Amino acid sequence: IRECARIQTFPDWYKFTGSIFDKYSLIGDAVPPLLARRIAEAVLKSLVDAGINPKSSDHRC
C-alpha cells in the first residue's frame, strides 16, 4: 500500500482506512496531491492574471 501511495505523492503520514482492496482503490482513484496542488496554483495564477481576486465574494462562478 505504502509504495503505491508514494507513487501517487501521498505523504507517508497519510492513513488510508478500509480493507486492503478499499485502500488500493482509494489510492488508484485519487488525484495525486502534488498534481492537485499544481492545478490549484495554476488556477489561482490565472484568476490573479485576469484581475480576479479569488478571496473576494464579488464574483460568481
Phi, psi and omega in degrees: 000311185299321180297318178295319179296321178295318178301324179276005178071022172286137178293154182298334181282347183289130182255135176254141181246163178105188180289171178300321177297315179300317181297314178297321179295316179300315181292315183293328182272352186282153166277125181304133183306319180291326175293316178300320179297315180297320178296315179298320178296320179293320178296315179300315179299318179297319178296314180296316179298330179275001179081018179261129177273107183295344179270353181274149177259015183278353182246157180243149177265000000 
